[in-house]
């Protein structure tokens, strides 16, 4: 259980928190007492989503809290509430009193508010010293029946994802990522196989080795298996570039900043795997994470080089800063070899994806139109929007090479599409496949989405799988 939720009775008092719908504010306001109206006016509370007012009695004691919500309710309406209360209440109040949701009976709305509360309590400040930020969160009492709700499992997966992305690269290289993955596997009694360094060549993962060989921090492939062998197989693949200098095509300074997040794909699939295993979904899960660092050295791969792949086809290198698709090629081909019911991959793959859909909505690609429709629909229902883009065959010629079977980068625009087409070469069409090209980062603070590592599409994929494979 998270320390900002409880199912126990408080030692002192329960403080009720009431939603006020923006479109009902005027009527609601007129029905308040004069004393309450006065406090509402002083706070300039108009029930806009994210607004909060604390109401006290004549003695100055905390009596209730009102917060503005949209209609229908959004999880992000309540995401600012924990920090608001934390900044205005004493440590004693936060430690002893418990907050409880009132005037919400719809189960779906309750779920959203519980999730929003948790998202609002996320903070990554473990490396701060000196005057630390306040870390005692207000405690929300969960309604009966929510003690083991899948919302809590999802939140655990989201926190895992964000924590991994936020870790600085000097603390989380390929080997440290391996250890984190092993810890997750051990927690759920899952099998975890690690292929290290030159064993990648011996076991025919040449592209993972080639990219990772540039660094003293040696490459590895993480392979986790969990679940009943009789259940449908779902395979998750995540790009695990723990830091990306760009390689020989070194990034300029402004683009190298935040490149610790280039293992965001790995963070997403490990977080998603945690949520899946906590929820006991009826699937046979496999997780593949190629873990490397793309560095500059005498061993680094170069433009114009040609390398073999696990599939057996050869790849000509164009720009070494497009390394993610190379390590994914071996991983996706291995994933498809078992013909699972579905392959889902996450990768912080292209800048072109940000140009196409911006920083808020990651694009995704699929070789099944029904998957495109279903995933997009779920994403908007759970407020984790993703947008389908085409695997346009007309752009495949952009990957033609004069000296190898394929070039790993397109020659024109639509780089997010040509990158997805490159990956498709290693999946084929027999196995249903979804590829998410995520940003994995918040450039600023937003409700429930603080600056730093950010999950994108994780909630969507978890909800999609939950609806289909719930125990």
Secondary structure, DSSP 8 states (H G I E B T S, - for coil): --TTEE-S--SS-EEEEEEEEGGGHHHHHHTS-HHHHHHHHHHT----TT-EEEEE-TT--EEEEEEEE-SS--GGGSTTHHHHHHHHS-HHHHHH-EEEEES---HHHHHHHHHHHHHHT----TT--SS-------EEE--TT-TT-HHHHHHHHHHHHHHHHHS-TTT--HHHHHHHHHHHHHHTT-EEEEEETTHHHHTT-HHHHHHHTTSSS--EEEEEEES-TTSEEEEEEEEEEEEE--TTS---HHHHTTGGGGGHHHHHHHHHHHHHHHHT-SEEEEEEEEEEEE--STT---TT-EEE-TTS-EEE-S-TT--HHHHHHHHHHHHHHTT-SEEEEEE---HHHHHHHTTTSEEEEES-HHHHHHHHHHHHHTT--EEE----GGGGGGG--SSSSEESS-SSS-HHHHHHHHHHHHH-SSS-EEEEE---EESS-BTTB-SEE--SSHHHHHHHHHHHH--
